[in-house]
Amino acid sequence: MAPWCALPLSITVAALASVMACSSKGAGADSASAQRRAAGGEVAGDSTRRKGTGPAAPTHVSTGDEPLPDSELPKRSRRDSVALASMTKGDSARDRLWPVKMPTPLAGAVLPNNRIVAFYGNPLSKKMGVLGEYPKDSMLAKLDHEVARWAKADPSHPVVPALHLIVTVAQGAPGKNGLYRLQMRDSMVNEIYSWAKAKKALFFMDVQVGKSTLQAELPRLRPILENPDVHLAVDPEFSMAPSGRVPGTKIGTLDAKDINWAVSFLDEIVRAKNLPPKILIVHRFTRPMVTNARDIKFTPNVQVVMDMDGWGPPWLKFDSYHDYVKAEPVQFTGFKLFFHNDTKKGDALLTPAEVLRLKPRPLYIQYQ
């Protein structure tokens, strides 16, 4: 994996792309050497509300144990094959932790009866992810293709498409307010939301706080979160207040108390507006990114997904999923796939059938 690189000093679209290219969005262990094995990464406001409809109430709760169809799988290295095989074997100590005990899903809950397949990025840069890499129509057609692949791989879980937009991006320069983050204009956020609505897709807003906090950044997003098809994601990698470092020079961190604040924030919105449950995505690819993870709470109104969003060879992604997601259960799990970074060393992109061998099976799939 490429080592960390220096961050740009100006707040521009090009600079934002550089921050993403240099950041360490990767699957890795807690050591500095493991951080270097990993990579990935991730661009200012009025408030406009749109009304939407939530998903239908679940008619059953899937156990996630239904048989999967046979699929042709790409040839893997021995190390990758061993790592994947180890994920399918019994792991009594950790397997007993899953599934997490939770109340019966409320009407309109997306999880656990469905699987979400999301495209991530920002339309202002081709380097921030697939959402901005291609023209709108091409990108949406590509999303349709991936949705169809996942639906075929696991017919027991209907696939819900989603667009996952980075609405607040950590910066390599302090900016006017010294917070090392840039907020996207609401006009742009609402435009991408309109794309999602036209496809009957979910819309996720992703927040990188820089040297700010979730408590300071999330309230401005409330008007759009009051729509039933809009959900939230937080990225500990770029939460730099605890360390005081510049984003991208060190992996950031969020504590359970901060994530629980976000849960309470979403819970209050759901109750006040009589909405279906919200989803909160929490990205993670090292242990210190999320401290006191076992103290993270969820409510009937907020479904929490711990998303293994690191890039690298398949064995590293599997190991990271095992160590940082499975080993510390919260509620649901997610898994991120990188069209470019996962394949830059010649590895084939993991297929839905391969990812679905993981236990527990991820219900949130994100492509960058």
N, C-alpha and C positions, 0 to 999 in steps of 0.2 A: 504494500500500500504506500501511496505517496505520503511524504512527511507533511506536517503543517507548513503553511507558507505565510508570508507577510500579508497583512491586510491593507487595503487601499485607505487613503487619507481623506477622500472626498465622498460626499453623499450623492451619488449619481446612480442611474440604472446600471451602468457598467460596473460601478463599485459594488453594488449589491450582488451582482452575479459573481464577482470575484470573492466576496465574503462566502458565498455558498460553495464555490469551487474549492476554497481553502479550508473550510470548516471540517470538523472531524465527525461527520454523520455516519459513523461506521460501527460494525459489530466488533466488539473487542472486550478485553478484560480490563481490569482496573489499572494496570501498569502503564507507564508512559510509552513503552514499546508497543503495547497493544493499542494505545490511542493512535499511534502512527500507522498501525495496520488498517485503521478504519478511516472512512471519509464520507463526503456527501455534503450537505449543508443547505442554505437557503438564500416589498420594497417599501396623502398625507391629509380635515374632515367635517361634514354635515351629516345629518342622520335621516334616512328615508326608510319607511316601513313598507313591507310588502306582505300581503296575506297569502297563506298557502294552506295545504291540507296535509295532515300527517298520514302515516301508513295505517292500514287497517288493523284492527285489534287482532292479536294472535288467536288462532283457533286451537293451537296445541303448543306444547313446549317440547322442542326436539331434544333428544338426549345427546345428539352429536355422534352417536355410535352406528349410524346406518352404514351399510357396506358401500364402498366406493367402486366406481367402474374401473376396469383395467384400462391402462393408457400406455402408449409408447413413451418411454422415458429416455432422455438423452444419456449418453455415456458419461459416467462420472469417474473421477479419480478414486483410488482405493480409500483415501482419507475421507473424501466426501461421502462415499458409500457407507463406510463404517460409522461416520457421524450420524447419517440419516437413519441407519439401522438401529443405532443406540437410542434414538428418539422414539422408536416404535416398540422397543422392549419395555417390559414392566419396570417401573421405577417406584417401588412400593411406597417409600417415604413421601415422595412428591406427588405421586398419583393419587394418594389418599386425600390430598388437599383440593382435588378437582372432582367434579365441578364445585365452584364456590356456592355455599348455601345462600340463597336469596329468595325474596318473596316472589310470588307469581307475577309475571310481567303485567303492567297496567295496559289498558286499551291504548293502541297506537304505538306501543313500544316496538322499536325496530329489532332489537336483540332479545332473545337468542334465536328466534325462528328464521331470521334472514342472515345473509352475509352481505357486507358492504364492500364494493370494489370502487376505490377512489383514485382519481388522477390529481396529482399534487403539483403546485408550482405557482407561477405568477406570470400574467401575460406580458409584462414589461420586459421580460428577459427570456431568451431561449435556454439559458444555462441554469435556471432555477428549478426546472422540472418539466415534465411532459405537458402540463397545463399551458405553458408558454412557449414550448419548443416548436409547436406546429400551428398553422392557421386554425382558427376555431373549428371549421367544419371537418378538417382532417383529424384534429385532436378528438372531437366527439365521435367520429367514426371509429377511431382506434379504441376509444373507451368501450364502444358497443362490442367490438371484437373481443376485448378482454372479458367483459361481462358474460358473453356467450360461452367462452372457454370455462369460466368458473361455474356457470350454471350446468354445463355438461359434466364437469368433474364431480359435482355434488348436487344432484337433483333434489336432495332432501332439504336444502336451504335455498329458497329463492334469492336471487342476487339483486340488490338495490344499488344502482349506480350513484356516484357522488363526485362532486368537484370540491377539491380541498385547496383553498386559496390562502397564501401567506398574506395576512393583512397588516401585520406589524413585524418588521424585519430588523434584526440586530445589525449594528453598523460598526465599521472600523474607525469612525470619527465621532466625537461627542455630539455634534450638532449644536443648535442654538440653546437647547435646554440641558446639554451635558448628559443626556440619558443613553447615548449610543444606540438609539433605535429610531426607525422611521415608520410613521403610520401612513397607510394607504388612504387615498381620498375615498370618501363614501361613494362618490359617483362611479368609481371603478369597481368597488366592492359590489355595488348594486347591479352593475352590468354583468359581472360573472354570476351573480345570484340569478339573474334573469336567464342566463344560459342553462343553469341547473333546473330552474323551474320549467323551462320549455321541454326538458327531457324527463320531467318527473323524477329528477335526481335530488339527493340530499345535497346540502351546501355546508361545508365546514370552514370555519375561520380559524386560521392558525396564528398564534401569537408568540413572538420572541421578544422578551421584555428588555433585553440589554441590561442597563443598570437601573431600569425602572422596576416595577413590581406588578404582579397580577392585580393587586388591589387598586393600583393606579390606572392600569391599562384596560381592564375589562369593562368598567361601567360605560365607556363611550360606545361599546358594541351592543349595549342592551337593546336599543330600538330594533335592530335587525334580528337579534336573538329572540325577540318576541314573536317571530314567525315560527310556525310549527315544524318546518322542514330545515331549519338552520341550527347547526350544532357548533361545538367549540373544540379546539385543540390547543395544548400548551406545550412548549418546547424547552425543557430544562437545559439543554445544551447551551442556550444563549441567555440564560439567567445569570448575570455576572455580579449582581450586588453583593452576594456573600464573599466572593473572592476579590472584588475590586479590579479585576483584570479586564482588558479590552476583549470584546467578543471575538472568538476565533483563535485567541492565543492560549486559551485553556477551556476545557469542557466545563460548562456551568452546572448549576444544580438547583433543584427545588426541593423543599421539604414537604412532608405530608401535610403540615399545617397550612401551607400555601395552596396545595391542591385541594384540601378540604374547604378552603375559603372559596375556591372556584366552584366546587360542588354546591356549597350553600348558596352562592350567587345564582347558579342555574336553577337550583331547587326553588328559590323564591320566585323566579320568573315563571316557572311552570305553574306554581300554585296561584300566582297573581293573575295570570292570563288564561288559566284552565287549558293548558297545552298538554300534548302527549310528552312522554319522558324525553329529556335531552340526553345527548351522548357527549361525553368528555373524553377526548383522546389525549393520552400522556405519552410522549415519545421517550424511549429509553434504549441505550445501547451500552451503558456501563453501570456498575452498581452505585457509585457516588452521584450519578445524575439525579437520582431520586432517593433522598434520605428518609428513613423511617417509613418505608413503603408499606409495611404491614399495618400502619396506622391510618392508611387512606380509607376513607369512608365512602359509601355510596348510599343513595336513598332510592325509594321506589320511583322518584321523579328524575333521577340522574343515573345513567348507565356509564360506568367507567371502563375504558379500554386501555390497557397497558400495551403499547405498540413497540415491538422490536424493530427499530427503523435503521439499523446499521447496514452498511454495504461491505462486500467482500466475497471471498470464495464460499461455496455452500457450507463447508464444515464450520467456518467461523460464524456464519449466520445461525446455524443450528445450535452451536454451543452457546451463543449469546442468548438465543431464545430460551434455552434450557436454564441458564444461570441467572438471567435478569428479569425474566417474565414468568416462566413456569415456577421457579423456585420461590418467588414471593408473590403469591396470588393476591389479586385485588378483586376483579370481577370477571371481565372478559379480556381476550387477548387479540393482538393485531400483529401483522407481519408486513414489512415493507420490501418492495422489489425495485431495483434500480435498472432501468433499461440499459444504461451505459456503464455505470460504475461496477455493477455486478458482473459484467461481461468483459471488462477492459483487459483482463488477463487471459482471455480465451475461454472462460467458462460459459456454458449455455445458461441462459436465464432459467431460474427454477420454474418448473411447471406447476399449475394448480394441483395436479395429482401428487407431486412431491411435497408441496407445502402442506397438503391435507393429511400427510402421514404424521405430522407433528401432533403431539398430545400435550395439552388440549389443542384442538383444531382452531386456528385463528378465525374469528368472525369478522375482522376488519382487515382488508387487504388494501395497501396503498402502493401506487406506482409513481416513481419520480422519473 
